[in-house]
Amino acid sequence: MRTSLPQIFAVCAIFLFASSAGWAQETAAPKVSVAAAYTDELTEEAIFIGKGEAIDKVDLVPRVSGFVEEVLVDDGQLVKQGDLLFRIEADPYLATLAAREADHNQAKANLDLSEVELARKEELFERAVGTEADRDVAFANNQVAIANLQIADAAIRIAQLDVDYTQIHAPFSGRIGRVEASVGELVGTDGKSLVNLVSIAPIYVEFSLTERQFVNVLENVGARAEDLADDPATPAVFVILPNGDELDEAGRVVFIDNRIDPATGTITARAQFPNERGLITDGSFLSVRIESAEPISALLIPQAAVQRDQRGDFVLVVGQQQTVEQRYVTLGRQIETAIVVEDGLREGEAVIVEGLQRVRPGVEVDAVLTGTAVKE
């Protein structure tokens, strides 16, 4: 079968047209979506790991020995300062107190007698009837009687303290732990605790700052380290509870340590919170958030524009000639769907957020602006 010349020209034309269309399709610039980097006023913040610490906590131990006569608190009970918690049998100490009071009465009687004797001897000596030696002996006896009365008074105070110590009161308001003593149990001064008492409100949260963070706080506030706790410009402190909720109370810095820990390179700070609902407990681990006193300007881009390789974080920037440039950046904290760029970009530069897999550095693209890294 022979092919005519017109048929050959037609086939060639179709082939050339198809090849041209395919070449045009291969060389067409890929479409990408870009977003412009923009600046916004942000409140700078830092997150630390903190620990709840009661302002007051104590193990209540007996100061006298005896049998527990009465337990007036339950496990976990809230108590107020001065509440009676335990009563130890007081009869032996009351008896001792009575004996010391009798000693006092005896010493007082001896003192009265010595004073009468001294007055008599002085009168006889002045009348030249008595001797100087008799007067001096009477004076010495009077001084001994005075000292014996003072000893008796001190013994009464000691005995009274022992009686008072049979009643154990709450030294401050707080929550009782588990009661470790029962009625009828013999307790003593061996250091064994009857119960633990921890204050609840207010409460401390202790955390550590790196040396750089500490210096930044001092520069932002414009205060010396020793004045930081009392300076009204000191940043507010917030707590994120273990369940992820942020406490609706703001704390204030009340203490900054006087040295950097050489082992960790950090300095200890302490913030005080009202803790009105008792959500911070002694020993609990929390996240502490500190905000800057004044907002700062920051450059932001969408989180979706960021990629990472062995050298670090980078973005693909579309320049004025519609070509792609790989740019390594230094990133800060994330703000919802946006992220702070600390170095590597300028305001208004376009970064690719969609179509990243279709491009590479140096190629020309068809960029469509989708907007800025606006927070949702």
Long-range contacts (C-beta under 8 A, 24 or more apart in sequence): 28-366, 29-322, 29-363, 29-364, 29-365, 29-366, 30-355, 30-358, 30-359, 30-363, 30-365, 30-366, 31-355, 31-365, 31-366, 31-367, 31-368, 32-318, 32-352, 32-354, 32-355, 32-356, 32-358, 32-359, 32-365, 32-366, 32-367, 32-368, 33-352, 33-353, 33-354, 33-355, 33-367, 33-368, 33-369, 33-370, 34-318, 34-350, 34-351, 34-352, 34-353, 34-367, 34-368, 34-369, 34-370, 35-301, 35-302, 35-305, 35-350, 35-351, 35-353, 35-369, 35-370, 35-371, 35-372, 35-373, 36-348, 36-349, 36-350, 36-351, 36-369, 36-371, 36-372, 37-299, 37-300, 37-301, 37-341, 37-345, 37-346, 37-347, 37-348, 37-349, 37-350, 37-351, 37-372, 37-373, 38-299, 38-300, 38-347, 38-348, 38-372, 38-373, 39-297, 39-298, 39-299, 39-300, 39-347, 40-297, 40-298, 40-300, 41-295, 41-296, 41-297, 41-298, 42-295, 42-296, 42-297, 42-298, 42-335, 42-340, 43-291, 43-292, 43-295, 43-296, 44-291, 44-292, 44-295, 44-296, 45-289, 45-290, 45-291, 45-292, 45-333, 46-213, 46-289, 46-290, 47-240, 47-287, 47-288, 47-289, 48-207, 48-208, 48-209, 48-287, 48-288, 48-289, 48-290, 49-207, 49-208, 49-285, 49-286, 49-287, 49-288, 50-205, 50-206, 50-207, 50-239, 50-271, 50-285, 50-286, 50-287, 50-288, 51-205, 51-206, 51-207, 51-283, 51-284, 51-285, 51-286, 52-203, 52-204, 52-205, 52-280, 52-281, 52-282, 52-283, 52-284, 52-285, 52-286, 53-203, 53-204, 53-205, 53-206, 53-270, 53-282, 53-283, 54-174, 54-198, 54-199, 54-200, 54-203, 54-204, 54-282, 55-199, 55-202, 55-203, 55-204, 55-272, 56-171, 56-172, 56-174, 56-197, 56-198, 56-199, 57-174, 57-196, 57-197, 57-198, 57-199, 57-282, 58-171, 58-196, 58-197, 59-193, 59-195, 59-196, 60-85, 60-86, 60-168, 60-171, 60-193, 60-194, 60-195, 60-196, 60-197, 61-189, 61-191, 61-192, 61-193, 61-194, 62-86, 62-88, 62-165, 62-168, 62-187, 62-188, 62-189, 62-194, 63-165, 63-189, 64-88, 64-93, 64-162, 64-165, 64-166, 64-189, 65-186, 65-187, 65-188, 65-189, 66-90, 66-92, 66-93, 66-166, 66-186, 66-187, 67-184, 67-185, 67-186, 67-187, 68-181, 68-182, 68-183, 68-184, 68-185, 68-186, 68-187, 69-166, 69-183, 70-183, 71-179, 71-181, 71-182, 71-183, 73-176, 73-179, 73-195, 74-176, 74-179, 75-176, 75-177, 75-178, 75-179, 76-175, 76-176, 76-177, 76-178, 77-175, 77-176, 78-173, 78-174, 78-175, 78-176, 78-200, 79-170, 79-173, 79-174, 79-175, 79-176, 79-197, 80-170, 80-173, 81-170, 81-171, 81-172, 81-173, 82-169, 82-170, 83-169, 83-170, 84-167, 84-168, 84-169, 85-168, 85-169, 85-170, 85-176, 85-194, 85-195, 86-167, 86-168, 86-181, 86-194, 86-195, 87-166, 87-167, 87-168, 88-165, 88-166, 88-167, 88-168, 88-187, 89-166, 90-163, 90-166, 90-167, 93-159, 93-162, 93-163, 93-166, 94-163, 96-159, 96-162, 97-156, 97-159, 97-160, 97-162, 97-163, 99-159, 100-152, 100-155, 100-156, 100-158, 100-159, 101-156, 103-152, 103-155, 104-149, 104-152, 104-153, 104-155, 104-156, 106-152, 107-145, 107-148, 107-149, 107-151, 107-152, 108-149, 108-152, 110-145, 110-148, 110-149, 111-142, 111-145, 111-146, 111-148, 111-149, 113-145, 114-138, 114-141, 114-142, 114-144, 114-145, 115-142, 115-145, 117-141, 117-142, 118-142, 168-194, 170-197, 171-197, 172-197, 172-199, 173-199, 173-200, 174-198, 174-199, 174-200, 175-200, 198-282, 200-275, 200-278, 201-274, 201-275, 201-276, 201-278, 202-272, 202-273, 202-274, 202-275, 203-272, 203-273, 203-275, 203-280, 203-282, 204-254, 204-270, 204-271, 204-272, 204-273, 205-237, 205-239, 205-251, 205-270, 205-271, 205-272, 205-273, 205-280, 205-286, 205-288, 206-268, 206-269, 206-270, 206-271, 207-268, 207-269, 207-270, 207-271, 207-288, 208-261, 208-264, 208-266, 208-267, 208-268, 208-269, 209-266, 209-267, 209-269, 210-265, 210-266, 211-260, 211-265, 211-266, 211-267, 214-256, 214-260, 214-267, 217-290, 220-292, 220-293, 220-294, 221-293, 225-256, 225-258, 226-256, 228-253, 228-256, 229-253, 229-254, 229-255, 229-256, 233-293, 234-293, 235-290, 235-291, 235-292, 235-293, 236-290, 236-291, 237-271, 237-273, 237-288, 237-289, 237-290, 238-288, 238-289, 238-290, 238-291, 239-273, 239-280, 239-286, 239-287, 239-288, 239-289, 240-286, 240-287, 240-288, 240-289, 241-279, 241-280, 241-286, 242-284, 242-285, 242-286, 246-289, 247-273, 247-279, 247-280, 249-273, 249-274, 249-275, 249-276, 298-332, 298-340, 299-340, 299-341, 299-342, 299-345, 299-346, 299-347, 300-335, 300-338, 300-339, 300-340, 300-341, 300-372, 300-373, 301-338, 301-339, 301-341, 301-345, 301-351, 301-373, 302-337, 302-338, 302-339, 302-351, 302-353, 302-373, 303-334, 303-337, 303-338, 303-339, 304-337, 304-353, 304-354, 305-351, 305-352, 305-353, 306-331, 306-339, 307-356, 315-344, 315-345, 315-351, 315-352, 316-351, 316-352, 316-356, 316-359, 316-361, 317-345, 317-349, 317-350, 317-351, 317-352, 318-350, 318-351, 318-352, 318-365, 318-367, 321-364, 322-364, 322-365, 322-366, 322-367, 323-362, 323-363, 323-364, 323-365, 324-352, 324-359, 324-360, 324-361, 324-362, 324-363, 324-364, 324-365, 325-361, 325-362, 326-361, 335-375, 336-375, 336-376, 337-373, 337-375, 337-376, 338-373, 338-374, 338-375, 339-373
